[in-house]
Amino acid sequence: MVAVPPSENTVQLDPIEDRVAAYLRRADVGDAVRIERLHGDASNRAYVRVTRSRSPSLVLAVHPEVFDPATLRQLQVGALLDRLAIPVPAVVGHAGDLGILALEDLGQETLQDWQDNADRDPAPLYRQALDIILELHRAEAPENHPPEPPFDLAFDRATLTRELRFFRSEFLGVYRRAPLRDSESRALDQEFACIGDDLAAEPQVLCHRDYHSRNLMVRRGRLVVIDFQDARLGPDTYDLVSLLRDCYVDLPPALVTEMTGRFLAATPSAKRAEFHDRFDLMSVQRHLKALGTFGHQIAVADRRGFAVALPRTFSYLQRTLHQHRRFGRLLDLLLPHMPELDA
């Protein structure tokens, strides 16, 4: 890894193109033949691919502000995943004063893209994906005080309920422009608090936090994990829900059953009788939170491409909410504003 020394002046507010050019000059990348912006995720980072004539291409993660490499979560969490033998992109260099992290280029094929070919069997890659989840769950926090990333964050009650309120604000409020009476808001808060309490009480393991087909790259038949900087402790069902009830792809029911069975076989502490209820509870929280993200991205950030994920997310919620009596009140509160949830 090459740590490019900082310049005297901070240029964090310069346009992305200027910062990229400054980084390439400073890192002595003189053989760049093409520089292209990539389709980003829902974060505030931008990604730029630098194709070179004599060396492998690079991907530059351009942050919205300067950073200290010693405390950048992406580098801290990435170092842990590397120690766990979980494949992640190699770090090629960084310039914190430019807000730029240089990574190896993994290509353009995500697990979502890979599945667009209907002739491919997804099972081998999903077995890999499940094994990565299980490896994360086996990670033990060092006895440091205060704890180091990623063990310094957790899906506690406050975080889980805050994400649900984000759904109410950004999906119902901003995207749907649904007028909620004060009594409806209070009732939703009560339902959100119950969900947050139950999920926060579950045993916690290390979670990626956004573990789905767009954050798993396929390279030479193997998966490489990206977008892991928000990893934290959380329920053991969190990443599994993200993977098997993915807002971006439809998985064959037989594959979901196989992966769930493999997870239970490898997790003796997960009682089968309780597991499916816990899985569905996590699914409700995860998909309401996802709708909040999609609503914000579409209505506020003008990233309309996220609209393609709405019908699948509605479908997951519709099915899960109708399967459990405990969600009856929540369903009654949402139906006037989300007719997609009707049976």
N, C-alpha and C positions, 0 to 999 in steps of 0.2 A: 504494500500500500504506500502510495506517495502522499505525504502531507505537504500541500503547497503552502509556503509561508505567506502570512497575510501582508497586505500592503498597509501603508500608513493611514489611508483614508477608508472609511466605511462607505460602501456603495450599495447598501441594502435597498435603497429606494430607486435605484436605477432600473430601467426596463430590463426584462429578462434577457433579451437579445444582447444587450450591452454587458451584462454580467457573464453570460456564456462566453462571449468573445474575450472578456478579460481573463476568465479562467483558462481558456485554451491558450492564450498568450503566455500566461504565467506557468502553466504546466508544460509548455513547449510542445503543444500538439500542433505541428505545422503541416500535417498531412490530411487535415479534415477536408473531405470532398463534398460532404452534404450534411446539413444541420436541419433537423425537422422536429417540429413540436409533435408530441404524442398525445393520444387521447388519455386524459388523466382520470383519476378516481374522484371520489366525492370530497377529497381533501382540498386544502388551499395550496398544495404543492403543484408545480408544473414539471413536466418531464420532457427532456430533449434528447433525441438520439443523434450522436455524432458518428458519422461513417468516415472511416479513415482508409487511405490508400495502401498503407504499409503495415497497419496494426489492426487488431480487432476493434470493432466499434464499441462505443461507450454509451451509457445512458446517464444523463445528468439530472439528478433530482434537485430542482431549484426551489428552495424554501422561501417563504414570504418575508423572512427576516434573517439577520445574522444568527449564527449559533456557535457555541463552544463545542468542538468535537469531543471533549472529555465528558460532556454531560448530555450529548445528543442521544435521545432514547433509541433511535434507530440503530446507532452503533452499539449501544449498551446491550439492547435486546438481541441484536444480531450476533454479538460475541457469545452470548449464552446459547443461542440456537446452534451456533457452530460447534460449541463444546458438546452439545447433545447429539451431534451428527445429523442434525436436520438441515437439509440443503437450503441455502439462502444465497442471494447474489453476492459475489465477492466485491469488496470495497476497493476501488482502484485509487482513489484520492479524495481530498476534500479541501475546500477553502471556506472556512467558517465566516470570514468577513464578507464573502460574496453570497453566502447562503447556499452554497453548492456542494452536493455530495456526488462523487463520480462512482458509478457502479458498472460491473460487467453487464453487457447486453445479453439478455436471455432470449432474444428473438421476440416474436409477436404472437406466439400461440399460447393462449391461456387454456385452461381445462375446458372452459366454455367454448372457445373456438374449436378445440380438438373434437368436441362432441358434435359439431355441426356435420361431420362426416358420419352418415347413418350406418355405414358398414363397419364401424369400429365398435369393439366391445369395451365399454367403460369400466368393467369390473376390476381389471388389474390396477388401473390408476386409482380407483376409489379404495382399493385395499391399501395402496401406498398412503393415500390421504388419511385413512383411518389409523394406520400405524403411526403416522406423525402425531395425530391427536393423542394417542396412547403414550407416545414418548414425551410429549408435553406434560401429560398428567403425572408422569413419573419424576418430573423435575422437582427437586427439593430446594427450598429457599435456604441460603446460607444464614448462619446465625449472626447476622450483622444488625446493628442498631444505629441509626435507622436502617430499615431494609433497603437493598439496592434494587433498581429496576431489573425486571418487571414486577418484582414482588412487593413493591411499594404501593401499588394500586390494586384495588379490588372492586368487584361488583357488590358493593354493600347496598343496604336498603336505600340510601339517599341516591346513589347512582342509578339504580334500577328504576326508581320512581321518577327521577328527573328525566330519564329517557322516555318514559311514558307520557310525561307532561309535554315533552318535546313533540310527541305525536299529536297531542291535542292542539298545541300551538301552531305547528308548522303544517300538519296535514289538514286537520279539521278547520283551523283558523285561517291560515294563509292560503293554502291550496284550495280547500273546499269552500272557504268563506262561510262556514256553517255557524249560524248564530246560536250560541249555547246560553241557556238561562243559568242564573247563578245556582239554582238547585241541581241542574245537570252537571255543572262543573264540580260541585261539591260531591255529588254521587260518583262521578268518575274518579275524583281524588281518593275516595274510599276504596274503590275497586283497585286502583293502581297501588295503593298502600298495601292491600292484602297480597297482591301479586309480588310486590317487592319484599314484603316480610317473609313469604314462603320461600322465595328463591334465595334470599340472603341467608336463610337458615341452613341451606344445604352445605355439605362439605365442599371446600374450595380446592380447586386445582389450577394449574397454569393454563390459561386460555389465550389463543391468538387474538380473539375478539372480532375478527372479520373474515372468518375462514370459509370462503366459498370459491366457486369456480373461476371468478375473475382475479382472485389473488393466489392462484396456483398456476404456475407456468409449466408447460410441458417442453422438456428439452431432452432429446435423444431417448424418449420413452420413460423418462423419470420426471418426477415433480420437483419443482423448486418453489419455496414459499416466499411471497413478497408481502409488503404492506403490514408488517408485524410490529411496528413501533408502538402500537397501543396495547400490546399484550399485558395481561394482568391476571390476578386470581379471580376465579368465578366458579359457578356450578359446572359439574362434569358434563352436563348436557348442552352447554352453551355452544361450543364449536361443532358438536355433532348435529345440532339443529341447523346451524348455518350451512353445513355441508350437505345434509340429506333433505332439508327443506329449503333448498337454494332458490332465491328469488329470481335467478337468471336462467335456470335450466330445469327441465322436467326429467326426473330419474325414474326408471322402470321400478314398479313396486317390488318386484323380486329382488332387485339390487338393494333397495332400502332395507328390506327384511334381512338380507344377508349381512349387510353392514351393521345393522342393529344387533343381530345375533353375535357377530364377531366382537362387537364392543362389549356385550354382556359377558361373553365367555372370558374376555381378558380383564374384566372388572368384577371380581368376586363380590366386592362390597356393594355393587349396584343390584339391589333386590328386584328381580324381574317383576314381581307383583306391583311394585311402586314405580318402576322405571317409566312406564308409558305415560302415567299421569304426570310425572315430573317433566318428561320430554315435551308433552303437550303444553304444560304451563310455561316452559321456557320458550316454546314456539310462539305462544301468544305474545309474550313480552318482546321477543326478538322481531316479530313481524309488525307489531304496532310501531316499534322503534324504527324499523326499516321504512315504513310508510311516512313517518315524520321526516326521515332523511330524503326520501324521494320527493315528497311535497316541497320541501325547502329547495332542493336542487332544481326542480322544475319551475317553481313560482318565483323564487328569489334569485337564484344563480343562472336562470335561463338555460339550464342543461336539460333540454327536453328529451334527450335520449333515455333518461331514466323512466319515462312513461311506459316503456315496453315491459318493465318489471311489475307494474301495478296489477294487472289481471291475475298473474300467478300468485302474488302476495295476498290478494283478496281471496283467492281460492283456498290457500292454506288456512287463513283465518276463518273463513266461512265454515269449512269442514271441522276445524278444531273447536270453535266456539259452540257449534251445535252438538258436539259429541259429549259434552260434560255439563252436568247440571250446575256446577259451581260457576260457570260463565253466563248463566241465564240473565242476571241483572246487567252485566257488562254488555251483553248482546242487545238487550232492550234499549240501553242508552245509546248504542252506536247505530242501530238500524235506521233511525230517522235521517241520519246524515250519511249513511253508507249502505244504500240499497243493495250493493253487491254482496252483502253478508246474508241476505235473505235465503232461506232454504229453497 
